[in-house]
Amino acid sequence: MTILHVDSSINGENSVSRIISRSIIERLQAQEPAATVVRRDLVAQSLPHLTFEAFADSTILDEFLAADTVVVGAPMYNFGIPSHLKAWIDRLAVAGKTFRYTGNGAEGLAGGKKLIIASSRGGVFAPGTPSAAFDHQENYLRAFFGFLGITDITFVRAEGVAMGPEAREKAIAAARSEVTMLAA
Ligand SMILES: Cc1cc2nc3c(=O)[nH]c(=O)nc-3n(C[C@H](O)[C@H](O)[C@H](O)COP(=O)(O)O)c2cc1C
């Protein structure tokens, strides 16, 4: 079993999404001790904006395709995702490899993977809340990976983390407790 561990927060050790993604990896490793974990830190080693030439290098795509489980630390930045993460995503949608168009529309070709997203955000955007329509982070990630054919998507969310230290700790504790329910 291969697990790909991706992070995209610029906040280093203070990053909530990094705290959560790390605890997800620890949980998966506890369940699957023989699993290989591949690390992709998109801030320590950031990818340049996509160019047409970059499509010729399939390193990122191959690493993604080789993983059985993908864990992505994804903070909300300006209602969307960090540009570091977008540069990675831009290398995953490749016609004929991860999706194709048929007479019936688009078809995802990268199904069969498990995707776990460690989502962090300063405010509250959960479904049913007043700002839910501003969530272009989780909704975008669900749409994108769904387009690639991935149906097994779990969000472990810590939100409201900018609403005071107590709210932050509460949100992290709630996310950690969700992690204890995850199955490899
Ligand atoms: C550049 C930047 C943009 C942000 N934009 C938003 C935003 O649009 N909405 C929000 O609720 N929080 C926003 N935040 C707060 C982060 O979502 C929050 O601090 C979260 O914990 C970041 O994840 P991290 O701790 O893993 O870095 C932003 C933070 C940064 C650094």
The ligand as a MOL file (V3000), in Angstrom:
LIG
                    3D

  0  0  0     0  0            999 V3000
M  V30 BEGIN CTAB
M  V30 COUNTS 31 33 0 0 0
M  V30 BEGIN ATOM
M  V30 1 C -3.1530 33.9130 2.6650 0
M  V30 2 C -4.2820 33.4980 3.5630 0
M  V30 3 C -5.5820 33.6240 3.1260 0
M  V30 4 C -6.6370 33.2270 3.9350 0
M  V30 5 N -7.9190 33.3250 3.4640 0
M  V30 6 C -8.9490 32.8950 4.2440 0
M  V30 7 C -10.2930 32.9490 3.7670 0
M  V30 8 O -10.5670 33.3580 2.6560 0
M  V30 9 N -11.2730 32.5150 4.5930 0
M  V30 10 C -11.0150 32.0130 5.8280 0
M  V30 11 O -11.9370 31.6310 6.5230 0
M  V30 12 N -9.7510 31.9430 6.3020 0
M  V30 13 C -8.7220 32.3790 5.5320 0
M  V30 14 N -7.4410 32.2990 5.9960 0
M  V30 15 C -7.2160 31.6710 7.3050 0
M  V30 16 C -6.8020 30.2450 7.1060 0
M  V30 17 O -7.7380 29.5100 6.3600 0
M  V30 18 C -6.5840 29.5740 8.4380 0
M  V30 19 O -5.5950 30.2980 9.1510 0
M  V30 20 C -6.1600 28.1370 8.2850 0
M  V30 21 O -5.8350 27.6180 9.5450 0
M  V30 22 C -4.9510 28.0360 7.3800 0
M  V30 23 O -4.4850 26.7190 7.3570 0
M  V30 24 P -3.0720 26.3830 7.9910 0
M  V30 25 O -3.1890 26.6460 9.4660 0
M  V30 26 O -2.8690 24.9540 7.6700 0
M  V30 27 O -2.0570 27.2820 7.3500 0
M  V30 28 C -6.3780 32.7060 5.2120 0
M  V30 29 C -5.0540 32.5900 5.6530 0
M  V30 30 C -4.0140 32.9820 4.8360 0
M  V30 31 C -2.5920 32.8270 5.3240 0
M  V30 END ATOM
M  V30 BEGIN BOND
M  V30 1 1 1 2
M  V30 2 1 2 3
M  V30 3 2 2 30
M  V30 4 2 3 4
M  V30 5 1 4 5
M  V30 6 1 4 28
M  V30 7 2 5 6
M  V30 8 1 6 7
M  V30 9 1 6 13
M  V30 10 2 7 8
M  V30 11 1 7 9
M  V30 12 1 9 10
M  V30 13 2 10 11
M  V30 14 1 10 12
M  V30 15 2 12 13
M  V30 16 1 13 14
M  V30 17 1 14 15
M  V30 18 1 14 28
M  V30 19 1 15 16
M  V30 20 1 16 17
M  V30 21 1 16 18
M  V30 22 1 18 19
M  V30 23 1 18 20
M  V30 24 1 20 21
M  V30 25 1 20 22
M  V30 26 1 22 23
M  V30 27 1 23 24
M  V30 28 2 24 25
M  V30 29 1 24 26
M  V30 30 1 24 27
M  V30 31 2 28 29
M  V30 32 1 29 30
M  V30 33 1 30 31
M  V30 END BOND
M  V30 END CTAB
M  END
